[in-house]
Amino acid sequence: MKTPGWQPLLDRISAESDPVRLRNLEVVARHVVEEVAGNMPALMATLVPHPEYRVWGASDSVGPSGRDEVVQWYTALEAADRNRLDYVIHRVVVDESCVVTEGDFQYAILGRDLGGATATEAGETIRPDDYHLVTHRTTVLWPISSDGLIEGEHIYAGERHRIRRRLESGELPHLGPATRAG
């Protein structure tokens, strides 16, 4: 993991002494790393054969059900460069059958893909060919099977995407398309 936003998850892994809880934390960490890397086979290897995703709250999405739909979900995220994100985690909770993470998802999104919005929260005009920092607060429940695989995600979106500000060239290169990195 390369982004500082995931440090609380890494810290929780380092502090965990219970082997089942450690296994649960590690599979979530692997899942996040492989999602951001766009490594579909390794990502899917962290999931049970029939994963169930649910999206709740301030989102129009309902989430995929089953392996094929989950692959389509991640394929669409990759096609839109939304898999290259940072999840700035504020809280991690773990037990023998679930990991819970709470934090802010951050993306770099082109102005033309922001649904007709005209200004950022910082008061800047949205330019179609510029990238903008977009965030939303989310809690994810990661149910874990008895064999240590993720059963899906229960994603609670606490707010709609917020268009924070325009990104400078080269700023936050780990977000958005790999071509932003240089």
C-alpha positions, 0 to 999 in steps of 0.5 A, a space after each residue: 500500500 502506497 497511500 498514507 490514507 490506508 495507514 490506520 489499516 496498516 497500523 491495525 494489522 501491526 497491532 493485531 495479535 489474534 490470528 483470525 482477526 489478523 487474517 481478516 484485516 490482511 484479506 481486506 488490505 489485499 483486496 484494497 491493494 489489488 482493486 487500486 492496482 487493477 489486478 482483477 484475478 488477485 482482487 477476485 481471489 479475495 472474495 467468496 465464489 458468490 459475493 454480495 455487494 450492497 450500497 446504502 445511503 446517498 448513492 443511486 447504486 445498489 451494488 452487484 450480486 454474484 461473481 459475474 456482476 462483481 467483475 463487471 462492477 470492477 471492470 466499469 470502475 477501471 474503465 472510468 479510472 475510479 479504481 485509482 483512488 485513495 480511501 483515507 481511513 479514520 477508523 478500523 474495527 475488526 472481529 472474527 467475522 467482519 472488518 469495518 472501515 470508515 473514511 473518505 474516498 478520494 478520486 481525481 475526476 475530469 470536469 466533463 465527467 462531473 455531471 454538469 456541475 459548474 463550481 467546486 466547493 473552493 469556488 473554482 469554475 469546473 473546467 472540462 479538461 482539468 481534474 478535480 478532487 472529489 470525495 465522499 464519506 463512507 463506511 464499509 462493512 467487509 463480512 468475512 467467511 469462516 475460510 477467510 474470504 470477503 463475502 462482499 461489501 456493505 457500503 454506506 455512503 454518508 454523502 453524495 460526492 463532493 467536488 472539493 477543488 481543481 487539482 494542479 498538474 501532477 498533484 496527487 498522481 496516484 488518483 485517476 488515470 495512470 497517465 496523470 502520474 507522469 
